[in-house]
Amino acid sequence: MNKRTVLMLQFATGLGAMSYGTMFTVLDDFRDEYGVSESQLGLILAVGFLAGFISQIFLAPFADKGNAKRMILLGICVEIVGNLMMGFGTSFTVLFAARLIAGIGAGMVYPAVRRVVILADPGRMGTNLGRMVSFDVGGFSIGPVLSAVTVGALGLAAPFLICNAGLVVVGLGLARLHVQEATGEVPPQRLAFDLLRIRPYLGAVIIGLALYLMIGTFDALWSVMMDDMEAADWVANLGISLFALPMLFLGPVGGRLTQKYGPFRASITGLTIAAFFMSMYGVLGSPYAMLGFGVFHGIVDGLTITGGAAAVAMVAPQERLASAQGLFGGLQTITGGIAAAMAGATYGAFGRTPAFLTTAVIMILLVGTGAWLARAHLSMKPAAETAPVGATG
């Protein structure tokens, strides 16, 4: 039953990511058919990030109070409503509200899912979290394909309705399954900010912020940089895919490596190497050389990306796993948004080299600071025979 529960939860997150990926590919249709301006499209995208940030921080703690399953099912229902509005909305106001609602739903689902996945099979925590990454990336990657196949023939609502059909099936399946809920005394705090007083947890969070600093910068600058370097269109498009593709296939392998060598070691090693790759994007003169580095960059990330969530699971109190994961994910989300804005401004004012080198330096500073805070826990590994043990200081 544990394996079945974990698989259903992974599908839940993957379908949410698929809805998100679908939305990106129909933005031009919203503009052309409904007269939504580019600035309004930017607001629609931005409100989703903000909603996910707020939802993960303010709603995730309820999953720790014996409501993890309810949070997941309610979040799926909220996502379904958001997708329906996105599929049938014809004005900026409706589409803005749709993305807001869908972002709230996703923010409800993700921390609760991580809590249940961690508790359902502690001995395979790293592998299961790695598969979650694969499902997320896979869902996001399939979304554009789904849109391309269905929108022209069936209309704008078609891909969102297909995602909703999957979410309904997963929701009905989860409703009949038992999941691990809260055990023992639940602390009274609603929000998770007090967890930042736990030094190894704060260290894991700071290390994890380096990942989204990198992602926000890369996503914001890659296509623009390729265009400015007069690279072929396929180089710009393939670069984003090659950056994400290894995460789709290597997530479970990376999870097993995290399980074997420890989450802190995996994160620190992966992000240190990634900072080197980011610096190289700032100094290499050929877009094809950058593309080659991007392939190896994606492989490194795919093998180490699960370390952050696993580290948080190990050093946070077990009874507050969802709160800890929600704060971690929320801070990562907002960091990615800030990084994208700052990278764009730096690139516009000073050029490619300062933008990427600055990001690389800040990544190293974040990793170093986090490692120092968690220095007594850097060698810890998930225990196959026991559930994660919460730290108290």
One Martini backbone bead per residue (centre of mass of N, CA, C, O) as a GRO file, in nm:
protein
  393
    1MET     BB    1   0.055   0.063  -0.018
    2ASN     BB    2   0.286   0.263  -0.013
    3LYS     BB    3   0.352   0.261  -0.317
    4ARG     BB    4   0.073   0.351  -0.412
    5THR     BB    5   0.063   0.617  -0.262
    6VAL     BB    6   0.315   0.744  -0.383
    7LEU     BB    7   0.227   0.730  -0.680
    8MET     BB    8  -0.026   0.907  -0.656
    9LEU     BB    9   0.123   1.159  -0.552
   10GLN     BB   10   0.307   1.194  -0.797
   11PHE     BB   11   0.073   1.241  -0.994
   12ALA     BB   12  -0.038   1.495  -0.862
   13THR     BB   13   0.214   1.673  -0.916
   14GLY     BB   14   0.238   1.622  -1.223
   15LEU     BB   15  -0.041   1.744  -1.304
   16GLY     BB   16   0.013   2.025  -1.196
   17ALA     BB   17   0.259   2.074  -1.384
   18MET     BB   18   0.104   2.037  -1.648
   19SER     BB   19  -0.079   2.280  -1.620
   20TYR     BB   20   0.151   2.485  -1.615
   21GLY     BB   21   0.279   2.412  -1.891
   22THR     BB   22   0.027   2.473  -2.058
   23MET     BB   23   0.001   2.780  -2.005
   24PHE     BB   24   0.262   2.878  -2.152
   25THR     BB   25   0.147   2.789  -2.454
   26VAL     BB   26  -0.128   3.002  -2.433
   27LEU     BB   27  -0.055   3.307  -2.413
   28ASP     BB   28  -0.083   3.394  -2.712
   29ASP     BB   29  -0.388   3.330  -2.723
   30PHE     BB   30  -0.479   3.534  -2.513
   31ARG     BB   31  -0.382   3.775  -2.678
   32ASP     BB   32  -0.521   3.722  -2.962
   33GLU     BB   33  -0.826   3.645  -2.860
   34TYR     BB   34  -0.856   3.846  -2.575
   35GLY     BB   35  -0.653   4.101  -2.537
   36VAL     BB   36  -0.403   4.028  -2.372
   37SER     BB   37  -0.146   4.169  -2.249
   38GLU     BB   38   0.181   4.144  -2.168
   39SER     BB   39   0.155   4.265  -1.881
   40GLN     BB   40  -0.082   4.078  -1.799
   41LEU     BB   41   0.069   3.813  -1.835
   42GLY     BB   42   0.277   3.873  -1.616
   43LEU     BB   43   0.068   3.880  -1.385
   44ILE     BB   44  -0.032   3.592  -1.414
   45LEU     BB   45   0.239   3.461  -1.349
   46ALA     BB   46   0.308   3.603  -1.077
   47VAL     BB   47   0.058   3.513  -0.902
   48GLY     BB   48   0.137   3.216  -0.887
   49PHE     BB   49   0.392   3.249  -0.716
   50LEU     BB   50   0.264   3.402  -0.481
   51ALA     BB   51   0.049   3.191  -0.408
   52GLY     BB   52   0.247   2.960  -0.348
   53PHE     BB   53   0.398   3.100  -0.121
   54ILE     BB   54   0.160   3.156   0.071
   55SER     BB   55   0.041   2.870   0.085
   56GLN     BB   56   0.287   2.716   0.198
   57ILE     BB   57   0.310   2.886   0.463
   58PHE     BB   58  -0.005   2.905   0.571
   59LEU     BB   59  -0.116   2.592   0.502
   60ALA     BB   60   0.084   2.359   0.568
   61PRO     BB   61   0.044   2.322   0.886
   62PHE     BB   62  -0.228   2.157   0.864
   63ALA     BB   63  -0.090   1.882   0.781
   64ASP     BB   64   0.029   1.842   1.088
   65LYS     BB   65  -0.291   1.809   1.214
   66GLY     BB   66  -0.424   1.557   1.046
   67ASN     BB   67  -0.461   1.699   0.720
   68ALA     BB   68  -0.314   1.589   0.466
   69LYS     BB   69  -0.534   1.456   0.296
   70ARG     BB   70  -0.725   1.700   0.286
   71MET     BB   71  -0.525   1.894   0.152
   72ILE     BB   72  -0.488   1.738  -0.108
   73LEU     BB   73  -0.785   1.721  -0.198
   74LEU     BB   74  -0.844   2.024  -0.186
   75GLY     BB   75  -0.616   2.112  -0.377
   76ILE     BB   76  -0.723   1.960  -0.623
   77CYS     BB   77  -0.991   2.112  -0.638
   78VAL     BB   78  -0.866   2.391  -0.677
   79GLU     BB   79  -0.714   2.325  -0.937
   80ILE     BB   80  -0.964   2.255  -1.104
   81VAL     BB   81  -1.090   2.534  -1.093
   82GLY     BB   82  -0.852   2.687  -1.221
   83ASN     BB   83  -0.854   2.528  -1.491
   84LEU     BB   84  -1.140   2.602  -1.581
   85MET     BB   85  -1.087   2.908  -1.588
   86MET     BB   86  -0.851   2.891  -1.789
   87GLY     BB   87  -1.010   2.747  -2.024
   88PHE     BB   88  -1.282   2.966  -2.017
   89GLY     BB   89  -1.141   3.220  -2.012
   90THR     BB   90  -1.166   3.581  -2.163
   91SER     BB   91  -1.013   3.743  -1.932
   92PHE     BB   92  -0.802   3.886  -1.721
   93THR     BB   93  -0.959   3.846  -1.456
   94VAL     BB   94  -1.007   3.540  -1.482
   95LEU     BB   95  -0.712   3.449  -1.532
   96PHE     BB   96  -0.597   3.565  -1.274
   97ALA     BB   97  -0.778   3.401  -1.081
   98ALA     BB   98  -0.695   3.122  -1.186
   99ARG     BB   99  -0.393   3.140  -1.108
  100LEU     BB  100  -0.439   3.192  -0.811
  101ILE     BB  101  -0.595   2.931  -0.746
  102ALA     BB  102  -0.387   2.726  -0.854
  103GLY     BB  103  -0.156   2.817  -0.665
  104ILE     BB  104  -0.296   2.743  -0.403
  105GLY     BB  105  -0.337   2.443  -0.460
  106ALA     BB  106  -0.038   2.368  -0.499
  107GLY     BB  107   0.048   2.472  -0.210
  108MET     BB  108  -0.122   2.248  -0.065
  109VAL     BB  109  -0.006   1.983  -0.189
  110TYR     BB  110   0.309   1.965  -0.172
  111PRO     BB  111   0.376   1.949   0.137
  112ALA     BB  112   0.183   1.712   0.198
  113VAL     BB  113   0.313   1.510   0.008
  114ARG     BB  114   0.592   1.508   0.135
  115ARG     BB  115   0.507   1.403   0.406
  116VAL     BB  116   0.383   1.133   0.312
  117VAL     BB  117   0.628   1.022   0.154
  118ILE     BB  118   0.823   1.015   0.393
  119LEU     BB  119   0.637   0.833   0.589
  120ALA     BB  120   0.563   0.583   0.403
  121ASP     BB  121   0.902   0.548   0.315
  122PRO     BB  122   1.187   0.605   0.473
  123GLY     BB  123   1.392   0.404   0.324
  124ARG     BB  124   1.294   0.577   0.035
  125MET     BB  125   1.313   0.887   0.035
  126GLY     BB  126   1.509   0.969  -0.189
  127THR     BB  127   1.373   0.817  -0.424
  128ASN     BB  128   1.088   0.947  -0.397
  129LEU     BB  129   1.181   1.241  -0.431
  130GLY     BB  130   1.306   1.192  -0.708
  131ARG     BB  131   1.037   1.113  -0.847
  132MET     BB  132   0.901   1.381  -0.801
  133VAL     BB  133   1.083   1.535  -0.989
  134SER     BB  134   1.011   1.370  -1.242
  135PHE     BB  135   0.709   1.436  -1.240
  136ASP     BB  136   0.733   1.739  -1.256
  137VAL     BB  137   0.904   1.763  -1.513
  138GLY     BB  138   0.727   1.582  -1.689
  139GLY     BB  139   0.468   1.746  -1.669
  140PHE     BB  140   0.584   2.013  -1.778
  141SER     BB  141   0.675   1.884  -2.054
  142ILE     BB  142   0.388   1.773  -2.149
  143GLY     BB  143   0.207   2.020  -2.163
  144PRO     BB  144   0.296   2.141  -2.444
  145VAL     BB  145   0.221   1.889  -2.606
  146LEU     BB  146  -0.076   1.885  -2.537
  147SER     BB  147  -0.140   2.158  -2.663
  148ALA     BB  148  -0.041   2.103  -2.954
  149VAL     BB  149  -0.251   1.864  -3.003
  150THR     BB  150  -0.542   2.010  -2.893
  151VAL     BB  151  -0.605   2.313  -2.950
  152GLY     BB  152  -0.656   2.320  -3.260
  153ALA     BB  153  -0.896   2.095  -3.247
  154LEU     BB  154  -1.045   2.164  -2.936
  155GLY     BB  155  -0.918   2.395  -2.783
  156LEU     BB  156  -0.819   2.568  -2.497
  157ALA     BB  157  -0.959   2.367  -2.283
  158ALA     BB  158  -0.851   2.078  -2.331
  159PRO     BB  159  -0.587   2.047  -2.155
  160PHE     BB  160  -0.730   2.119  -1.885
  161LEU     BB  161  -0.935   1.885  -1.892
  162ILE     BB  162  -0.727   1.657  -1.893
  163CYS     BB  163  -0.596   1.728  -1.627
  164ASN     BB  164  -0.858   1.703  -1.462
  165ALA     BB  165  -0.910   1.406  -1.513
  166GLY     BB  166  -0.656   1.313  -1.366
  167LEU     BB  167  -0.721   1.447  -1.091
  168VAL     BB  168  -0.979   1.289  -1.037
  169VAL     BB  169  -0.857   1.007  -1.032
  170VAL     BB  170  -0.651   1.061  -0.808
  171GLY     BB  171  -0.847   1.163  -0.593
  172LEU     BB  172  -1.017   0.902  -0.574
  173GLY     BB  173  -0.782   0.719  -0.496
  174LEU     BB  174  -0.691   0.874  -0.235
  175ALA     BB  175  -0.964   0.857  -0.077
  176ARG     BB  176  -0.907   0.525  -0.034
  177LEU     BB  177  -0.648   0.593   0.117
  178HIS     BB  178  -0.396   0.555   0.342
  179VAL     BB  179  -0.239   0.796   0.555
  180GLN     BB  180   0.006   0.963   0.719
  181GLU     BB  181  -0.040   1.111   1.017
  182ALA     BB  182  -0.051   1.254   1.296
  183THR     BB  183   0.167   1.216   1.585
  184GLY     BB  184   0.101   1.319   1.869
  185GLU     BB  185   0.215   1.616   1.957
  186VAL     BB  186   0.112   1.938   1.851
  187PRO     BB  187   0.219   2.221   1.786
  188PRO     BB  188   0.080   2.554   1.803
  189GLN     BB  189   0.200   2.652   1.557
  190ARG     BB  190   0.121   2.773   1.237
  191LEU     BB  191   0.395   2.866   1.166
  192ALA     BB  192   0.750   2.809   1.048
  193PHE     BB  193   0.961   3.033   1.143
  194ASP     BB  194   1.072   2.897   1.408
  195LEU     BB  195   1.252   2.681   1.254
  196LEU     BB  196   1.497   2.882   1.199
  197ARG     BB  197   1.631   2.816   1.485
  198ILE     BB  198   1.727   2.567   1.340
  199ARG     BB  199   2.028   2.537   1.217
  200PRO     BB  200   2.008   2.301   1.004
  201TYR     BB  201   1.755   2.412   0.871
  202LEU     BB  202   1.866   2.683   0.785
  203GLY     BB  203   2.092   2.561   0.617
  204ALA     BB  204   1.911   2.407   0.415
  205VAL     BB  205   1.763   2.655   0.309
  206ILE     BB  206   2.005   2.820   0.206
  207ILE     BB  207   2.101   2.609   0.008
  208GLY     BB  208   1.826   2.596  -0.153
  209LEU     BB  209   1.836   2.891  -0.264
  210ALA     BB  210   2.062   2.847  -0.474
  211LEU     BB  211   1.892   2.689  -0.677
  212TYR     BB  212   1.680   2.927  -0.741
  213LEU     BB  213   1.883   3.132  -0.827
  214MET     BB  214   1.972   2.970  -1.073
  215ILE     BB  215   1.700   2.923  -1.215
  216GLY     BB  216   1.610   3.218  -1.245
  217THR     BB  217   1.854   3.307  -1.414
  218PHE     BB  218   1.850   3.104  -1.646
  219ASP     BB  219   1.554   3.149  -1.747
  220ALA     BB  220   1.588   3.463  -1.799
  221LEU     BB  221   1.869   3.450  -1.996
  222TRP     BB  222   1.906   3.239  -2.218
  223SER     BB  223   1.737   3.340  -2.461
  224VAL     BB  224   1.850   3.627  -2.470
  225MET     BB  225   2.146   3.548  -2.503
  226MET     BB  226   2.114   3.389  -2.768
  227ASP     BB  227   2.006   3.625  -2.933
  228ASP     BB  228   2.252   3.818  -2.887
  229MET     BB  229   2.449   3.581  -3.018
  230GLU     BB  230   2.307   3.460  -3.275
  231ALA     BB  231   2.161   3.207  -3.233
  232ALA     BB  232   1.996   2.950  -3.293
  233ASP     BB  233   1.686   2.857  -3.208
  234TRP     BB  234   1.756   2.563  -3.118
  235VAL     BB  235   1.948   2.644  -2.889
  236ALA     BB  236   1.748   2.786  -2.705
  237ASN     BB  237   1.541   2.552  -2.681
  238LEU     BB  238   1.736   2.315  -2.601
  239GLY     BB  239   1.858   2.428  -2.342
  240ILE     BB  240   1.611   2.402  -2.158
  241SER     BB  241   1.569   2.098  -2.202
  242LEU     BB  242   1.858   2.000  -2.113
  243PHE     BB  243   1.825   2.109  -1.822
  244ALA     BB  244   1.560   1.923  -1.752
  245LEU     BB  245   1.582   1.626  -1.856
  246PRO     BB  246   1.765   1.485  -1.637
  247MET     BB  247   1.552   1.512  -1.408
  248LEU     BB  248   1.352   1.307  -1.526
  249PHE     BB  249   1.567   1.050  -1.520
  250LEU     BB  250   1.761   1.114  -1.244
  251GLY     BB  251   1.600   1.135  -0.982
  252PRO     BB  252   1.616   0.843  -0.861
  253VAL     BB  253   1.923   0.828  -0.865
  254GLY     BB  254   1.969   1.076  -0.687
  255GLY     BB  255   1.812   0.964  -0.447
  256ARG     BB  256   2.008   0.727  -0.392
  257LEU     BB  257   2.256   0.904  -0.342
  258THR     BB  258   2.137   1.057  -0.107
  259GLN     BB  259   2.096   0.803   0.067
  260LYS     BB  260   2.404   0.719   0.070
  261TYR     BB  261   2.562   1.021   0.127
  262GLY     BB  262   2.369   1.252   0.170
  263PRO     BB  263   2.206   1.556   0.143
  264PHE     BB  264   2.426   1.766   0.198
  265ARG     BB  265   2.642   1.659   0.009
  266ALA     BB  266   2.474   1.672  -0.249
  267SER     BB  267   2.407   1.975  -0.250
  268ILE     BB  268   2.690   2.096  -0.224
  269THR     BB  269   2.815   1.962  -0.470
  270GLY     BB  270   2.611   2.046  -0.691
  271LEU     BB  271   2.618   2.364  -0.640
  272THR     BB  272   2.918   2.406  -0.684
  273ILE     BB  273   2.922   2.309  -0.975
  274ALA     BB  274   2.697   2.501  -1.076
  275ALA     BB  275   2.854   2.764  -1.026
  276PHE     BB  276   3.062   2.706  -1.243
  277PHE     BB  277   2.868   2.699  -1.481
  278MET     BB  278   2.761   2.988  -1.446
  279SER     BB  279   3.035   3.125  -1.497
  280MET     BB  280   3.070   3.015  -1.790
  281TYR     BB  281   2.828   3.167  -1.919
  282GLY     BB  282   2.986   3.449  -1.878
  283VAL     BB  283   3.266   3.365  -2.074
  284LEU     BB  284   3.168   3.229  -2.305
  285GLY     BB  285   3.165   3.267  -2.675
  286SER     BB  286   2.984   3.004  -2.726
  287PRO     BB  287   2.675   2.858  -2.759
  288TYR     BB  288   2.774   2.561  -2.794
  289ALA     BB  289   2.939   2.546  -2.536
  290MET     BB  290   2.701   2.610  -2.350
  291LEU     BB  291   2.535   2.364  -2.428
  292GLY     BB  292   2.738   2.157  -2.323
  293PHE     BB  293   2.731   2.254  -2.030
  294GLY     BB  294   2.423   2.213  -1.994
  295VAL     BB  295   2.424   1.909  -1.992
  296PHE     BB  296   2.604   1.871  -1.737
  297HIS     BB  297   2.434   2.044  -1.553
  298GLY     BB  298   2.175   1.869  -1.563
  299ILE     BB  299   2.305   1.614  -1.446
  300VAL     BB  300   2.389   1.725  -1.173
  301ASP     BB  301   2.107   1.812  -1.084
  302GLY     BB  302   1.966   1.534  -1.114
  303LEU     BB  303   2.165   1.401  -0.882
  304THR     BB  304   2.105   1.654  -0.639
  305ILE     BB  305   1.810   1.790  -0.598
  306THR     BB  306   1.700   1.612  -0.341
  307GLY     BB  307   1.866   1.712  -0.093
  308GLY     BB  308   1.696   1.940   0.034
  309ALA     BB  309   1.435   1.787   0.118
  310ALA     BB  310   1.585   1.568   0.283
  311ALA     BB  311   1.720   1.754   0.488
  312VAL     BB  312   1.464   1.876   0.604
  313ALA     BB  313   1.338   1.602   0.696
  314MET     BB  314   1.578   1.536   0.907
  315VAL     BB  315   1.587   1.828   1.085
  316ALA     BB  316   1.298   1.828   1.130
  317PRO     BB  317   1.026   1.793   1.288
  318GLN     BB  318   0.810   1.541   1.227
  319GLU     BB  319   0.538   1.699   1.316
  320ARG     BB  320   0.656   1.941   1.086
  321LEU     BB  321   0.702   1.869   0.782
  322ALA     BB  322   0.509   2.050   0.615
  323SER     BB  323   0.603   2.319   0.725
  324ALA     BB  324   0.898   2.288   0.637
  325GLN     BB  325   0.841   2.243   0.331
  326GLY     BB  326   0.677   2.503   0.284
  327LEU     BB  327   0.893   2.710   0.356
  328PHE     BB  328   1.105   2.608   0.164
  329GLY     BB  329   0.935   2.637  -0.101
  330GLY     BB  330   0.855   2.935  -0.070
  331LEU     BB  331   1.144   3.056  -0.064
  332GLN     BB  332   1.226   2.944  -0.336
  333THR     BB  333   1.013   3.078  -0.513
  334ILE     BB  334   1.083   3.377  -0.442
  335THR     BB  335   1.379   3.358  -0.527
  336GLY     BB  336   1.331   3.301  -0.827
  337GLY     BB  337   1.183   3.568  -0.888
  338ILE     BB  338   1.405   3.765  -0.794
  339ALA     BB  339   1.632   3.654  -0.973
  340ALA     BB  340   1.503   3.717  -1.245
  341ALA     BB  341   1.486   4.023  -1.206
  342MET     BB  342   1.788   4.077  -1.139
  343ALA     BB  343   1.911   3.951  -1.392
  344GLY     BB  344   1.777   4.135  -1.597
  345ALA     BB  345   1.894   4.400  -1.486
  346THR     BB  346   2.197   4.324  -1.503
  347TYR     BB  347   2.206   4.257  -1.801
  348GLY     BB  348   2.105   4.536  -1.908
  349ALA     BB  349   2.338   4.709  -1.758
  350PHE     BB  350   2.618   4.494  -1.777
  351GLY     BB  351   2.566   4.202  -1.868
  352ARG     BB  352   2.655   3.872  -1.876
  353THR     BB  353   2.896   3.838  -1.683
  354PRO     BB  354   2.790   3.977  -1.423
  355ALA     BB  355   2.532   3.809  -1.393
  356PHE     BB  356   2.667   3.522  -1.358
  357LEU     BB  357   2.889   3.580  -1.150
  358THR     BB  358   2.708   3.682  -0.928
  359THR     BB  359   2.548   3.423  -0.896
  360ALA     BB  360   2.787   3.237  -0.826
  361VAL     BB  361   2.878   3.386  -0.569
  362ILE     BB  362   2.610   3.365  -0.413
  363MET     BB  363   2.594   3.061  -0.412
  364ILE     BB  364   2.852   3.013  -0.245
  365LEU     BB  365   2.759   3.175   0.001
  366LEU     BB  366   2.511   3.004   0.064
  367VAL     BB  367   2.647   2.730   0.092
  368GLY     BB  368   2.852   2.812   0.310
  369THR     BB  369   2.650   2.907   0.522
  370GLY     BB  370   2.483   2.648   0.543
  371ALA     BB  371   2.718   2.457   0.616
  372TRP     BB  372   2.794   2.601   0.880
  373LEU     BB  373   2.518   2.565   1.025
  374ALA     BB  374   2.529   2.231   0.945
  375ARG     BB  375   2.809   2.098   1.033
  376ALA     BB  376   2.697   1.861   1.234
  377HIS     BB  377   2.512   1.731   0.963
  378LEU     BB  378   2.666   1.658   0.689
  379SER     BB  379   2.684   1.323   0.737
  380MET     BB  380   2.401   1.261   0.724
  381LYS     BB  381   2.163   0.986   0.698
  382PRO     BB  382   1.928   0.796   0.600
  383ALA     BB  383   1.729   0.566   0.766
  384ALA     BB  384   1.596   0.261   0.679
  385GLU     BB  385   1.450   0.177   0.974
  386THR     BB  386   1.355   0.481   1.003
  387ALA     BB  387   1.224   0.758   1.072
  388PRO     BB  388   1.244   1.073   1.082
  389VAL     BB  389   1.441   1.287   1.285
  390GLY     BB  390   1.396   1.543   1.488
  391ALA     BB  391   1.525   1.838   1.558
  392THR     BB  392   1.615   2.085   1.835
  393GLY     BB  393   1.920   2.247   1.746
   0.00000   0.00000   0.00000
